[in-house]
Amino acid sequence: MLIVTITFRTDNTFPDLIVNNTVTTDWQYVRITANHYDNGPVTDVTSQAIRCYELDSTSATQAGIATVQAGSTVGFKADNTMGHPGYFSAYMSAAKPANSNSVGLGKTWFKIWEWAPKWSASTGLVFDSENIDRFTFTIPKSTPNGQYLLRGEQIALHVAGTSGGAQFYIACAQINVVGGGSGSPSPTVQFPGAYSASDPGILLNIYALPSGYSGYKAPGPTVWKG
């Protein structure tokens, strides 16, 4: 039995960084994305857009670098309510400096948080993340000091039953972590490369789950807890 409530709304950008419950202004610290007018998603996991979805080469230099305390709460605010059911995650990549176009290109990204749909045999998939306008998480306390790209992502799954149907909404903020520790973030992945179009958390008909389905399998690496 599958129980999913769908509210169709326009798609999203994530222009605002949230630091300790304070919402910054649009694109103040977030690299302006290519969908900042049309709000459209990335659908090709092999494209360069799957990394940060920047508008152009000026996106990095136009955004500032926010100072963030390790262990503090950060996040992203959308430009409207997110009505599509999906999976959320956050990644970081060391970046020296964060406002350079040459950072985040290699196998440098580690996952620090995820928000997956719940599953049970009696209820099916339940998406607690529907109809929100923001998502927040914690920078691990042992994150080493330094500058990073902070990548927030929603994978909308309402039309993910065919290859290329999953919709990726992405933003990268530029941050400087202070008060951190001596952790060794791992495992690390590269974008593109971390995802395959056939990953079970990306290619999934949420309205007609496959036989023997036992729960959502998140794409990408495991979460580094720090």
C-alpha positions, -999 to 999 in steps of 0.1 A, spaced: 0 0 0 14 34 -10 2 66 6 15 98 -10 -1 132 -10 9 154 -39 5 192 -42 17 205 -75 35 239 -73 60 258 -93 96 246 -92 123 262 -71 155 279 -66 174 281 -33 187 317 -34 191 322 4 216 308 28 204 303 64 229 306 92 216 301 128 180 309 118 190 341 100 180 341 63 204 360 41 193 380 10 190 365 -24 223 353 -39 243 370 -12 263 339 -5 247 315 -29 260 312 -64 233 324 -87 218 294 -106 209 289 -142 172 285 -132 169 318 -113 142 330 -138 125 298 -150 130 277 -118 135 246 -139 155 215 -127 185 196 -138 175 162 -151 208 149 -166 230 135 -138 260 134 -162 259 171 -169 282 197 -153 251 215 -140 246 187 -115 275 202 -94 262 237 -86 239 246 -115 257 280 -119 243 305 -143 277 313 -157 314 319 -148 305 350 -129 283 333 -103 312 324 -80 328 359 -80 295 377 -75 286 358 -43 302 365 -10 317 340 15 297 336 48 315 328 80 300 297 97 308 282 130 314 244 130 285 227 148 260 255 139 228 251 120 227 262 84 204 256 54 187 270 23 155 288 18 135 283 -14 119 311 -34 85 295 -29 69 264 -12 83 231 -23 53 209 -32 70 180 -49 78 148 -29 115 140 -28 148 134 -11 170 162 3 208 162 10 237 185 17 273 181 6 305 201 13 337 204 -7 369 221 4 374 252 -17 405 275 -17 391 301 -22 353 294 -22 346 320 -48 369 304 -74 355 286 -105 382 260 -102 371 244 -69 347 215 -64 357 199 -97 373 167 -84 365 139 -60 362 164 -31 325 163 -21 313 146 11 277 143 23 269 158 57 231 154 59 202 137 42 164 137 46 148 106 30 112 95 29 101 72 56 89 37 47 69 9 63 49 -20 48 17 -5 62 21 31 49 45 28 20 66 59 13 58 90 34 74 123 24 76 145 55 95 171 34 65 182 13 52 217 14 81 234 31 100 265 20 134 257 36 156 229 50 183 231 77 210 209 90 242 210 110 278 216 100 297 187 117 317 199 147 349 182 136 349 198 101 384 213 96 386 251 94 387 266 60 366 276 30 340 253 14 313 250 -11 281 240 6 257 222 -18 221 218 -10 199 196 -31 163 183 -35 156 154 -58 120 157 -67 105 122 -74 70 130 -87 79 120 -123 109 98 -116 94 66 -130 113 69 -163 150 76 -168 157 113 -167 125 120 -149 139 128 -115 143 166 -110 173 180 -92 171 214 -76 205 225 -65 224 255 -49 259 260 -37 267 285 -10 302 298 -3 312 295 33 342 298 56 341 274 85 356 285 118 359 268 152 362 234 136 382 203 144 405 178 129 380 154 112 387 136 80 356 139 59 348 108 39 338 91 16 343 117 -11 327 118 -46 327 138 -77 299 157 -95 291 146 -121 299 110 -112 283 105 -78 249 96 -93 237 73 -121 204 77 -138 195 42 -129 202 45 -91 172 32 -72 167 64 -54 167 83 -87 148 60 -110 117 52 -90 80 52 -96 67 63 -62 31 56 -72 38 20 -83 67 6 -62 85 -25 -75 77 -59 -61 96 -66 -29 103 -29 -22 118 -24 13 125 13 16 142 43 -1 178 38 -11 195 72 -11 219 79 -40 255 90 -34 278 83 -5 270 77 31 267 107 54 299 118 72 288 125 108 320 144 118 
